[in-house]
Amino acid sequence: MLELAPLLVSAIILGLLGGGHCLGMCGGLMGALTLAIPKEQRSRRFRLLLAYNLGRILSYATAGLLIGLAGWAVANSPGAMIMRVIASLLLIAMGLYLAGWWSGLTRIESLGRGLWRHIQPFASRLLPVSSMPRALLLGALWGWLPCGLVYSTLLWSASQGNALDSALLMLAFGLGTWPVLLATGLAAERTTALLRKRGVRMAGGLLVILFGIWTMPGPHQHWLMGH
């Protein structure tokens, strides 16, 4: 677990830095979720938002476990190196997207649209949300929304070659996205405005790019491990 700790911290930071992207993907739903809560349930808003985000994060962990099994299957094969390189390139592409320099990564999101077409009708039926189980289930379903940031992180987690580690990394990533979306649901304008500033997005994008370069297999990995 100690060896995994730096990766878990990195996953949390990646989730935090991707907050601007999360606002675009799920911010509208968070606002709709808040407005859809019946007036007599408004006092429970915070708990319902927590339940929604918990369901979303658990769906990320489930996806991490499933794709981690595939990563485990190729961990000791030449495919493991290829997967690691692809994961690094995707992280670099996501950094470019977060910084506003290139948006080509969003095309990857089309890969999950077929599945989402089947899930979305069930998610829509859960609105308006009036109970904790309903919010939890809505979050669990919404976690499968096509998202380039999630896909990039999934492939990176799978490249670790361990299903449990992959699930834990996706769980940590989900926790990193939690503050931004929770703040959005509670109408924290200052937080969302800060994350939308160009300077903040560029700084976050650069950090994700550096993280992608660090993830890329090469001599620098041995040097870093030695220090």
VEXKOL-960193 format. One record per residue: x, y, z of N, C-alpha, C in turn. Coordinates in Angstrom, 2 decimals, decimal comma. Example, Ala and Ser with C-alpha at 12.3 -4.5 7.8 and 13.67 -1.06 7.14 Angstrom:
% VEXKOL-960193
n_u;n_v;n_w;ca_u;ca_v;ca_w;c_u;c_v;c_w
13,19;-5,69;7,80;12,30;-4,50;7,80;13,20;-3,30;7,80;
12,85;-2,25;7,08;13,67;-1,06;7,14;12,90;0,03;7,87;
This chain:
% VEXKOL-960193
n_u;n_v;n_w;ca_u;ca_v;ca_w;c_u;c_v;c_w
0,83;-1,21;0,00;0,00;0,00;0,00;0,87;1,26;0,00;
2,03;1,21;0,70;2,90;2,37;0,74;3,42;2,71;-0,65;
3,70;1,67;-1,47;4,17;1,93;-2,82;3,07;2,57;-3,66;
1,82;2,29;-3,34;0,70;2,82;-4,10;0,35;4,24;-3,68;
0,81;4,66;-2,49;0,42;5,96;-1,95;0,69;7,12;-2,89;
1,90;7,24;-3,51;2,13;8,36;-4,43;1,16;8,36;-5,61;
0,81;7,17;-6,09;-0,13;7,08;-7,21;-1,53;7,51;-6,77;
-1,92;7,15;-5,55;-3,23;7,56;-5,04;-3,31;9,07;-4,91;
-2,24;9,68;-4,42;-2,19;11,14;-4,31;-2,27;11,77;-5,70;
-1,56;11,16;-6,67;-1,59;11,66;-8,04;-2,99;11,57;-8,62;
-3,69;10,47;-8,32;-5,05;10,29;-8,84;-5,99;11,35;-8,26;
-5,83;11,65;-6,97;-6,66;12,68;-6,34;-6,39;14,04;-6,99;
-5,11;14,35;-7,20;-4,74;15,63;-7,82;-5,29;15,71;-9,24;
-5,23;14,59;-9,97;-5,75;14,56;-11,33;-7,25;14,86;-11,33;
-7,96;14,31;-10,36;-9,39;14,59;-10,24;-9,65;16,05;-9,94;
-8,85;16,62;-9,05;-9,01;18,04;-8,70;-8,73;18,94;-9,90;
-7,65;18,64;-10,63;-7,28;19,46;-11,78;-8,29;19,32;-12,90;
-8,95;18,18;-12,96;-9,95;17,98;-14,00;-11,29;18,57;-13,62;
-11,33;19,33;-12,54;-12,59;19,89;-12,07;-13,30;20,74;-13,11;
-12,54;21,49;-13,90;-13,16;22,32;-14,93;-13,88;21,47;-15,96;
-13,28;20,35;-16,33;-13,93;19,45;-17,28;-15,17;18,82;-16,65;
-15,07;18,48;-15,38;-16,22;17,88;-14,69;-17,40;18,85;-14,65;
-17,09;20,14;-14,52;-18,17;21,14;-14,51;-18,94;21,12;-15,82;
-18,20;20,94;-16,92;-18,86;20,91;-18,21;-19,68;19,65;-18,41;
-19,19;18,52;-17,88;-19,86;17,24;-18,09;-21,01;17,02;-17,12;
-20,79;17,34;-15,85;-21,79;17,00;-14,82;-22,34;18,21;-14,07;
-21,77;19,39;-14,34;-22,24;20,57;-13,61;-23,71;20,86;-13,84;
-24,16;20,66;-15,09;-25,56;20,89;-15,39;-26,47;19,96;-14,62;
-26,03;18,69;-14,50;-26,84;17,73;-13,76;-26,89;18,09;-12,28;
-25,76;18,56;-11,74;-25,74;18,93;-10,33;-26,72;20,06;-10,07;
-26,75;21,04;-10,99;-27,71;22,12;-10,83;-29,14;21,62;-10,94;
-29,37;20,73;-11,91;-30,71;20,17;-12,10;-31,11;19,32;-10,91;
-30,15;18,58;-10,36;-30,42;17,75;-9,20;-30,84;18,60;-8,02;
-30,15;19,72;-7,84;-30,48;20,61;-6,73;-31,87;21,22;-6,91;
-32,15;21,67;-8,12;-33,44;22,31;-8,38;-34,58;21,30;-8,35;
-34,26;20,03;-8,66;-35,30;19,01;-8,71;-35,70;18,50;-7,34;
-34,92;18,83;-6,32;-35,26;18,38;-4,97;-36,53;19,11;-4,52;
-37,56;18,39;-4,16;-38,81;19,04;-3,73;-38,56;20,00;-2,58;
-39,41;21,01;-2,47;-39,22;22,04;-1,45;-39,14;21,46;-0,05;
-39,95;20,45;0,23;-39,93;19,88;1,57;-38,66;19,08;1,86;
-37,84;18,83;0,79;-36,61;18,06;0,96;-35,37;18,94;0,90;
-35,53;20,26;0,74;-34,37;21,13;0,57;-33,40;21,06;1,76;
-33,91;20,81;2,95;-33,03;20,72;4,11;-32,10;19,51;4,02;
-32,44;18,56;3,15;-31,62;17,36;2,98;-30,72;17,47;1,75;
-30,64;18,67;1,17;-29,89;18,84;-0,07;-28,46;18,31;0,03;
-27,77;18,70;1,10;-26,37;18,32;1,23;-26,22;16,80;1,27;
-27,07;16,12;2,02;-26,97;14,66;2,11;-27,30;13,99;0,78;
-28,27;14,54;0,05;-28,61;13,97;-1,25;-27,47;14,16;-2,25;
-26,81;15,32;-2,20;-25,67;15,55;-3,08;-24,50;14,64;-2,73;
-24,31;14,40;-1,44;-23,27;13,47;-1,02;-23,56;12,07;-1,54;
-24,83;11,64;-1,44;-25,22;10,32;-1,90;-25,03;10,20;-3,41;
-25,40;11,24;-4,14;-25,23;11,23;-5,59;-23,76;11,05;-5,96;
-22,89;11,85;-5,33;-21,46;11,79;-5,65;-20,84;10,48;-5,19;
-21,33;9,92;-4,09;-20,84;8,63;-3,65;-21,15;7,56;-4,69;
-22,37;7,58;-5,22;-22,73;6,62;-6,26;-21,87;6,77;-7,49;
-21,59;8,01;-7,87;-20,75;8,27;-9,04;-19,34;7,74;-8,84;
-18,79;7,99;-7,65;-17,43;7,55;-7,37;-17,34;6,02;-7,31;
-18,36;5,39;-6,75;-18,37;3,92;-6,69;-18,44;3,31;-8,09;
-19,13;4,00;-9,01;-19,17;3,49;-10,39;-17,78;3,61;-11,04;
-17,02;4,67;-10,70;-15,65;4,79;-11,19;-14,79;3,64;-10,67;
-14,94;3,33;-9,38;-14,16;2,25;-8,79;-14,52;0,91;-9,43;
-15,80;0,71;-9,71;-16,24;-0,53;-10,36;-15,63;-0,65;-11,75;
-15,66;0,45;-12,50;-15,05;0,46;-13,84;-13,55;0,19;-13,74;
-12,91;0,77;-12,70;-11,49;0,53;-12,50;-11,19;-0,92;-12,22;
-12,04;-1,56;-11,42;-11,86;-2,97;-11,12;-11,99;-3,82;-12,37;
-13,01;-3,52;-13,19;-13,25;-4,31;-14,40;-12,12;-4,16;-15,41;
-11,70;-2,92;-15,66;-10,64;-2,72;-16,63;-9,29;-3,13;-16,05;
-9,20;-3,11;-14,70;-7,98;-3,57;-14,05;-7,75;-5,06;-14,25;
-8,83;-5,81;-14,37;-8,71;-7,24;-14,65;-8,07;-7,46;-16,02;
-8,46;-6,62;-16,98;-7,85;-6,71;-18,31;-6,38;-6,31;-18,24;
-6,08;-5,27;-17,44;-4,69;-4,86;-17,27;-3,86;-5,94;-16,60;
-4,46;-6,64;-15,64;-3,76;-7,74;-14,96;-3,45;-8,87;-15,94;
-4,35;-9,09;-16,89;-4,18;-10,18;-17,85;-2,98;-9,95;-18,77;
-2,65;-8,65;-19,02;-1,53;-8,36;-19,93;-0,34;-7,78;-19,18;
-0,37;-7,85;-17,86;0,68;-7,20;-17,05;2,07;-7,73;-17,37;
2,17;-9,01;-17,67;3,48;-9,61;-17,93;3,71;-9,89;-19,41;
3,02;-9,15;-20,25;3,17;-9,34;-21,69;3,64;-8,04;-22,32;
4,07;-8,09;-23,59;4,49;-6,84;-24,27;3,37;-5,81;-24,33;
2,12;-6,27;-24,24;1,01;-5,35;-24,27;0,98;-4,38;-23,11;
1,62;-4,76;-21,98;1,64;-3,89;-20,81;2,38;-2,59;-21,10;
3,50;-2,68;-21,81;4,26;-1,49;-22,16;3,47;-0,60;-23,12;
2,79;-1,23;-24,06;1,99;-0,47;-25,02;0,86;0,26;-24,29;
0,20;-0,44;-23,34;-0,88;0,18;-22,58;-0,37;1,37;-21,78;
0,82;1,24;-21,21;1,40;2,33;-20,42;1,69;3,55;-21,30;
2,19;3,30;-22,51;2,49;4,40;-23,43;1,20;5,11;-23,83;
0,16;4,32;-24,16;-1,12;4,90;-24,56;-1,71;5,72;-23,41;
-1,62;5,17;-22,18;-2,13;5,90;-21,01;-1,40;7,23;-20,85;
-0,08;7,23;-21,05;0,70;8,46;-20,92;0,29;9,49;-21,96;
0,11;9,02;-23,20;-0,29;9,93;-24,28;-1,68;10,51;-24,02;
-2,57;9,69;-23,47;-3,91;10,18;-23,16;-3,87;11,23;-22,06;
-3,02;11,04;-21,06;-2,89;12,02;-19,98;-2,34;13,34;-20,53;
-1,36;13,24;-21,43;-0,81;14,45;-22,04;-1,88;15,16;-22,85;
-2,67;14,37;-23,60;-3,77;14,95;-24,38;-4,80;15,61;-23,48;
-5,08;15,00;-22,33;-6,03;15,59;-21,39;-5,48;16,89;-20,81;
-4,18;16,93;-20,55;-3,56;18,17;-20,08;-3,70;19,28;-21,10;
-3,52;18,95;-22,37;-3,70;19,93;-23,45;-5,14;20,42;-23,50;
-6,07;19,49;-23,25;-7,48;19,86;-23,26;-7,82;20,78;-22,09;
-7,34;20,42;-20,89;-7,63;21,22;-19,71;-7,06;22,62;-19,84;
-5,90;22,73;-20,49;-5,28;24,04;-20,67;-5,94;24,84;-21,79;
-6,81;24,20;-22,57;-7,49;24,88;-23,65;-6,68;24,96;-24,93;
-5,67;24,07;-25,08;-4,79;24,12;-26,24;-5,19;23,12;-27,34;
-5,94;22,08;-26,98;-6,33;21,07;-27,97;-7,52;20,30;-27,42;
-8,55;20,12;-28,22;-9,77;19,46;-27,75;-10,04;18,14;-28,46;
-9,02;17,61;-29,14;-9,22;16,36;-29,88;-9,58;15,17;-29,02;
-9,22;15,23;-27,73;-9,48;14,09;-26,85;-10,97;13,84;-26,67;
-11,77;14,86;-26,86;-13,21;14,68;-26,65;-13,80;13,66;-27,63;
-13,10;13,39;-28,72;-13,60;12,40;-29,68;-13,65;11,00;-29,06;
-12,80;10,76;-28,07;-12,78;9,45;-27,41;-14,11;9,19;-26,71;
-14,76;10,27;-26,30;-16,01;10,12;-25,56;-17,09;9,43;-26,38;
-16,94;9,46;-27,71;-17,93;8,81;-28,57;-17,92;7,29;-28,38;
-16,84;6,75;-27,82;-16,75;5,31;-27,62;-17,80;4,81;-26,63;
-18,17;5,64;-25,68;-19,12;5,20;-24,66;-20,55;5,66;-24,89;
-20,80;6,34;-26,00;-22,14;6,87;-26,22;-23,18;5,79;-26,48;
-22,75;4,66;-27,07;-23,68;3,56;-27,30;-24,24;3,02;-26,00;
-23,32;2,81;-25,02;-23,75;2,32;-23,72;-24,60;3,35;-23,00;
-24,21;4,63;-23,12;-24,93;5,69;-22,42;-26,35;5,85;-22,92;
-26,59;5,58;-24,19;-27,94;5,67;-24,74;-28,91;4,72;-24,04;
-28,36;3,60;-23,55;-29,21;2,63;-22,85;-29,37;2,98;-21,37;
-28,38;3,69;-20,81;-28,40;4,02;-19,39;-29,19;5,29;-19,11;
-29,08;6,26;-20,00;-29,68;7,57;-19,76;-31,18;7,54;-19,45;
-31,99;6,73;-20,17;-33,43;6,71;-19,85;-33,71;6,29;-18,41;
-32,94;5,33;-17,89;-33,13;4,90;-16,50;-32,73;6,01;-15,53;
-31,63;6,73;-15,86;-31,19;7,84;-15,00;-32,23;8,95;-14,97;
-32,82;9,25;-16,11;-33,82;10,32;-16,19;-35,05;10,01;-15,35;
-35,39;8,73;-15,24;-36,58;8,34;-14,48;-36,41;8,56;-12,98;
-35,17;8,74;-12,54;-34,91;8,92;-11,10;-35,12;10,37;-10,66;
-35,31;11,27;-11,61;-35,58;12,66;-11,27;-37,09;12,89;-11,18;
-37,57;13,68;-10,22;-36,80;14,39;-9,19;-36,35;13,45;-8,07;
-35,19;13,76;-7,52;-34,62;12,94;-6,45;-35,22;13,36;-5,11;
-35,74;12,39;-4,38;-36,39;12,70;-3,10;-35,91;11,80;-1,97;
-34,95;10,91;-2,26;-34,48;10,00;-1,22;-33,01;9,68;-1,43;
-32,34;9,25;-0,37;-30,93;8,92;-0,44;-30,66;7,76;-1,41;
-31,41;6,64;-1,34;-31,17;5,55;-2,29;-31,33;5,99;-3,74;
-32,31;6,87;-3,99;-32,55;7,36;-5,34;-31,36;8,19;-5,82;
-30,82;9,05;-4,96;-29,66;9,86;-5,31;-28,43;8,98;-5,52;
-28,27;7,97;-4,69;-27,13;7,05;-4,82;-27,18;6,32;-6,16;
-28,36;5,83;-6,52;-28,51;5,11;-7,78;-28,31;6,03;-8,98;
-28,82;7,26;-8,88;-28,62;8,21;-9,97;-27,14;8,48;-10,19;
-26,40;8,66;-9,11;-24,97;8,89;-9,22;-24,25;7,69;-9,82;
-24,66;6,49;-9,40;-24,04;5,27;-9,93;-24,25;5,14;-11,43;
-25,42;5,55;-11,90;-25,71;5,49;-13,34;-24,98;6,60;-14,08;
-24,95;7,80;-13,49;-24,33;8,94;-14,16;-22,81;8,77;-14,25;
-22,26;7,92;-13,42;-20,82;7,68;-13,48;-20,36;7,04;-14,77;
-21,30;6,50;-15,55;-20,97;5,87;-16,84;-21,13;6,84;-18,00;
-21,35;8,12;-17,71;-21,44;9,13;-18,77;-20,10;9,17;-19,52;
-20,13;9,15;-20,86;-18,87;9,20;-21,63;-18,04;10,42;-21,27;
-16,79;10,21;-20,88;-15,93;11,30;-20,42;-14,49;10,98;-20,77;
-13,85;11,84;-21,55;-12,46;11,62;-21,93;-11,53;11,59;-20,74;
-11,79;12,43;-19,75;-10,94;12,45;-18,55;-11,02;11,12;-17,81;
-12,23;10,59;-17,65;-12,40;9,31;-16,96;-11,74;8,19;-17,76;
-11,93;8,19;-19,08;-11,35;7,15;-19,92;-9,82;7,16;-19,83;
-9,24;8,36;-19,85;-7,79;8,48;-19,75;-7,28;7,92;-18,42;
-7,97;8,29;-17,34;-7,57;7,83;-16,02;-7,78;6,33;-15,89;
-8,84;5,81;-16,49;-9,09;4,36;-16,46;-7,93;3,59;-17,10;
-7,50;4,03;-18,26;-6,42;3,33;-18,94;-5,13;3,43;-18,15;
-4,90;4,59;-17,55;-3,71;4,76;-16,71;-3,77;3,81;-15,52;
-4,93;3,70;-14,88;-5,07;2,81;-13,72;-4,91;1,35;-14,13;
-5,42;1,00;-15,32;-5,30;-0,38;-15,80;-3,85;-0,74;-16,08;
-3,05;0,26;-16,44;-1,65;-0,01;-16,77;-0,83;-0,42;-15,55;
-1,42;-0,30;-14,35;-0,72;-0,73;-13,14;-0,64;-2,25;-13,05;
-1,50;-2,96;-13,80;-1,45;-4,41;-13,84;-2,03;-5,11;-12,63;
-2,87;-4,42;-11,87;-3,48;-5,00;-10,68;-4,90;-4,47;-10,56;
-5,88;-5,38;-10,54;-7,29;-4,97;-10,55;-7,65;-4,16;-9,31;
-7,15;-4,58;-8,14;-7,47;-3,87;-6,90;-6,83;-2,49;-6,89;
-5,59;-2,41;-7,35;-4,92;-1,11;-7,43;-5,65;-0,19;-8,39;
-6,10;-0,74;-9,50;-6,84;0,05;-10,48;-8,13;0,60;-9,87;
-8,84;-0,24;-9,12;-10,08;0,21;-8,47;-9,79;1,30;-7,45;
-8,72;1,15;-6,68;-8,36;2,14;-5,67;-7,96;3,47;-6,31;
-7,25;3,40;-7,43;-6,85;4,63;-8,12;-8,07;5,37;-8,67;
-9,03;4,62;-9,21;-10,24;5,27;-9,72;-11,08;5,83;-8,58;
-11,06;5,15;-7,44;-11,75;5,65;-6,26;-11,12;6,97;-5,81;
-9,77;7,01;-5,80;-9,06;8,23;-5,41;-9,33;9,35;-6,41;
-9,34;9,01;-7,69;-9,66;10,00;-8,73;-11,06;10,58;-8,51;
-12,01;9,71;-8,23;-13,37;10,16;-7,97;-13,45;11,09;-6,77;
-12,70;10,76;-5,72;-12,68;11,62;-4,54;-12,10;13,00;-4,88;
-11,15;13,01;-5,82;-10,58;14,28;-6,24;-11,58;15,17;-6,95;
-12,50;14,55;-7,70;-13,51;15,34;-8,41;-14,65;15,79;-7,49;
-14,76;15,16;-6,32;-15,88;15,39;-5,42;-16,04;16,86;-5,00;
-14,96;17,53;-4,51;-15,15;18,90;-4,01;-15,73;19,85;-5,05;
-15,27;19,72;-6,31;-15,74;20,63;-7,35;-17,23;20,44;-7,62;
-17,64;19,20;-7,83;-19,04;18,94;-8,15;-19,95;19,19;-6,95;
-19,44;18,91;-5,76;-20,24;19,18;-4,57;-20,43;20,68;-4,40;
-19,36;21,44;-4,65;-19,44;22,90;-4,56;-20,41;23,44;-5,60;
-20,41;22,82;-6,79;-21,33;23,25;-7,84;-22,77;23,00;-7,43;
-22,99;21,83;-6,83;-24,34;21,51;-6,40;-24,84;22,43;-5,30;
-23,93;22,98;-4,52;-24,30;23,89;-3,45;-24,20;25,35;-3,88;
-24,02;25,55;-5,19;-23,99;26,90;-5,76;-22,85;27,74;-5,18;
-21,65;27,13;-5,09;-20,48;27,87;-4,62;-19,85;28,58;-5,82;
-20,35;29,77;-6,15;-19,93;30,47;-7,35;-18,44;30,79;-7,36;
-17,89;31,13;-6,21;-16,48;31,50;-6,17;-15,59;30,34;-6,56;
-15,94;29,14;-6,09;-15,13;27,97;-6,41;-15,17;27,67;-7,90;
-16,36;27,66;-8,46;-16,49;27,35;-9,88;-15,86;28,43;-10,75;
-15,99;29,69;-10,35;-15,40;30,79;-11,12;-13,88;30,68;-11,12;
-13,31;30,29;-9,98;-11,86;30,13;-9,88;-11,36;29,06;-10,83;
-12,05;27,93;-10,87;-11,62;26,81;-11,70;-11,79;27,10;-13,19;
-12,61;28,08;-13,52;-12,82;28,40;-14,93;-11,85;29,47;-15,43;
-11,05;30,04;-14,54;-10,09;31,04;-14,95;-9,02;30,42;-15,84;
-8,64;31,15;-16,88;-7,70;30,61;-17,86;-6,36;30,25;-17,22;
-5,87;31,11;-16,31;-4,59;30,83;-15,68;-4,61;29,55;-14,87;
-5,71;29,31;-14,15;-5,84;28,10;-13,35;-5,92;26,87;-14,26;
-6,67;26,98;-15,35;-6,80;25,86;-16,28;-5,46;25,54;-16,94;
-4,70;26,57;-17,29;-3,40;26,35;-17,92;-2,43;25,69;-16,95;
-2,44;26,16;-15,70;-1,55;25,56;-14,69;-1,92;24,11;-14,46;
-3,22;23,84;-14,35;-3,67;22,46;-14,16;-3,32;21,60;-15,34;
-3,51;22,14;-16,55;-3,18;21,38;-17,75;-1,70;21,03;-17,82;
-0,84;21,99;-17,47;0,59;21,74;-17,49;0,98;20,65;-16,49;
0,36;20,68;-15,32;0,66;19,65;-14,32;0,25;18,27;-14,80;
-0,90;18,17;-15,47;-1,34;16,88;-16,00;-0,42;16,42;-17,12;
0,05;17,35;-17,95;1,00;17,00;-19,01;2,29;16,45;-18,41;
2,79;17,12;-17,37;4,00;16,64;-16,70;3,78;15,27;-16,09;
2,58;15,05;-15,54;2,26;13,75;-14,97;2,24;12,69;-16,06;
1,72;13,03;-17,25;1,71;12,09;-18,36;3,13;11,75;-18,80;
4,01;12,75;-18,85;5,41;12,50;-19,21;6,08;11,63;-18,16;
5,77;11,87;-16,90;6,33;11,05;-15,82;5,86;9,60;-15,93;
4,63;9,41;-16,38;4,07;8,06;-16,50;4,67;7,30;-17,67;
5,15;8,01;-18,68;5,70;7,37;-19,87;6,91;6,50;-19,51;
6,94;5,23;-19,95;8,09;4,38;-19,67;9,36;4,97;-20,26;
10,45;4,86;-19,52;11,72;5,39;-20,01;12,75;5,46;-18,90;
13,96;5,89;-19,22;15,05;5,97;-18,22;14,70;6,87;-17,04;
13,86;7,90;-17,27;13,54;8,82;-16,20;12,81;8,12;-15,06;
12,10;7,02;-15,37;11,40;6,26;-14,32;12,40;5,68;-13,31;
13,49;5,12;-13,80;14,51;4,53;-12,92;15,18;5,61;-12,08;
15,40;6,79;-12,70;16,03;7,89;-11,96;15,13;8,36;-10,84;
13,83;8,51;-11,15;12,88;8,97;-10,14;12,74;7,97;-9,01;
12,68;6,68;-9,35;12,55;5,66;-8,32;13,77;5,63;-7,41;
14,94;5,96;-8,00;16,16;5,96;-7,22;16,22;7,11;-6,24;
15,38;8,13;-6,47;15,36;9,30;-5,58;14,09;9,39;-4,77;
